[in-house]
Amino acid sequence: MSKTVAIIPSRLESSRLPEKALRDICGLPMIVHVYKRCLLTETLDDVYVATDNLKIKQVVEAHDGKVIMTSSEHQTGTDRIAQACQEIDADIVVNVQGDEALVNPQYIDKVVGALQADNTINVAILVNPFNKRNSPSDIKTVLNEQDEVMYFSRSDIPSDARSHDHQLLKAYHILPFRKDFLLEYAGWDKGRLERIEFNEYLRILEKGYKIKAVHVESEAVSVDTAEDLAYVRQQMPNDPYYQQYG
């Protein structure tokens, strides 16, 4: 039986929302919400936070969490979890973004299930319907008929230049990787499109590899701004998973 672990990359610096990992949401720091929600899954055998910051380490450990210290030189969360996973015995490593304070544990199980069901899949990602236009902080994606990612962009894709009001798909950044593929991918140089879009998963597509998409319906947001934080603080008290650990 394969072993599956989640690694939550977390750093303190954030240009749009300083120290967002430690921002209070209903009495708990954001990173602790993400950690505790991962513990509610059925497919994860273990959960770790990967960080270069002692303050984050102390906060997570104060809530009985496991932490792996990593280099401060990493430019992406993927680089950080790639370093961290070298210390862990695992077959599948799930990158759960540290700002997904409302992440649904069942959705983690669903996307992990894609790799468990098909050993030819090296990496998968969640996608959900999205209608907000002109929002460069949200990564949009388009898929082929096999539900494989064709492209990621901060622009609205497909374009509405000729046809209007069609639904978009947003990338929901929960990504399970096969560990050996993750380590190979993290060693590649940044791709041209990755440098343009500032999305590291384009590196996979540029090399000709596939990313499987798994559809969900979600209103969760990545906390990137003060407005996002206010939204999550408003939603959290009535969230059924928060009621299990809060």
Secondary structure as the mmCIF struct_conf table of DSSP 4:
data_model
#
loop_
_struct_conf.conf_type_id
_struct_conf.id
_struct_conf.beg_label_comp_id
_struct_conf.beg_label_asym_id
_struct_conf.beg_label_seq_id
_struct_conf.end_label_comp_id
_struct_conf.end_label_asym_id
_struct_conf.end_label_seq_id
STRN STRN1 THR A 4 SER A 10
BEND BEND1 LEU A 12 LEU A 12
BEND BEND2 SER A 15 LEU A 17
TURN_TY1_P TURN_TY1_P1 PRO A 18 GLU A 19
HELX_RH_3T_P HELX_RH_3T_P1 LYS A 20 LEU A 22
STRN STRN2 ASP A 24 ILE A 25
TURN_TY1_P TURN_TY1_P2 CYS A 26 GLY A 27
STRN STRN3 LEU A 28 PRO A 29
HELX_RH_AL_P HELX_RH_AL_P1 MET A 30 CYS A 38
TURN_TY1_P TURN_TY1_P3 LEU A 39 LEU A 40
BEND BEND3 GLU A 42 THR A 43
BEND BEND4 ASP A 45 ASP A 45
STRN STRN4 ASP A 46 THR A 51
BEND BEND5 ASP A 52 ASP A 52
HELX_RH_AL_P HELX_RH_AL_P2 LEU A 54 ALA A 62
TURN_TY1_P TURN_TY1_P4 HIS A 63 ASP A 64
STRN STRN5 VAL A 67 MET A 69
BEND BEND6 SER A 72 SER A 72
BEND BEND7 GLN A 75 THR A 76
HELX_RH_AL_P HELX_RH_AL_P3 GLY A 77 CYS A 85
TURN_TY1_P TURN_TY1_P5 GLN A 86 GLU A 87
BEND BEND8 ILE A 88 ILE A 88
BEND BEND9 ASP A 91 ASP A 91
STRN STRN6 ILE A 92 VAL A 96
TURN_TY1_P TURN_TY1_P6 GLY A 98 ASP A 99
TURN_TY1_P TURN_TY1_P7 ALA A 101 LEU A 102
HELX_RH_AL_P HELX_RH_AL_P4 PRO A 105 ALA A 117
TURN_TY1_P TURN_TY1_P8 ASN A 119 THR A 120
STRN STRN7 VAL A 123 VAL A 123
STRN STRN8 ALA A 124 PHE A 130
BEND BEND10 ASN A 134 ASN A 134
TURN_TY1_P TURN_TY1_P9 PRO A 136 SER A 137
BEND BEND11 ASP A 138 ASP A 138
HELX_LH_PP_P HELX_LH_PP_P1 ILE A 139 ILE A 139
STRN STRN9 LYS A 140 LEU A 143
TURN_TY1_P TURN_TY1_P10 GLU A 145 GLN A 146
BEND BEND12 ASP A 147 ASP A 147
STRN STRN10 GLU A 148 GLU A 148
STRN STRN11 VAL A 149 SER A 153
BEND BEND13 ARG A 154 SER A 155
BEND BEND14 ILE A 157 PRO A 158
BEND BEND15 ALA A 161 SER A 163
BEND BEND16 ASP A 165 ASP A 165
HELX_LH_PP_P HELX_LH_PP_P2 HIS A 166 GLN A 167
STRN STRN12 LEU A 168 TYR A 172
STRN STRN13 ILE A 174 ARG A 178
HELX_RH_AL_P HELX_RH_AL_P5 LYS A 179 ALA A 186
TURN_TY1_P TURN_TY1_P11 GLY A 187 GLY A 187
BEND BEND17 TRP A 188 TRP A 188
HELX_LH_PP_P HELX_LH_PP_P3 ASP A 189 GLY A 191
HELX_RH_AL_P HELX_RH_AL_P6 ARG A 192 GLU A 197
TURN_TY1_P TURN_TY1_P12 PHE A 198 PHE A 198
TURN_TY1_P TURN_TY1_P13 GLU A 200 TYR A 201
HELX_RH_AL_P HELX_RH_AL_P7 LEU A 202 GLU A 206
TURN_TY1_P TURN_TY1_P14 LYS A 207 GLY A 208
STRN STRN14 LYS A 212 HIS A 215
BEND BEND18 THR A 225 THR A 225
HELX_RH_AL_P HELX_RH_AL_P8 ALA A 226 GLN A 235
HELX_RH_3T_P HELX_RH_3T_P2 MET A 236 ASN A 238
TURN_TY1_P TURN_TY1_P15 PRO A 240 TYR A 241
HELX_RH_AL_P HELX_RH_AL_P9 TYR A 242 TYR A 245
#
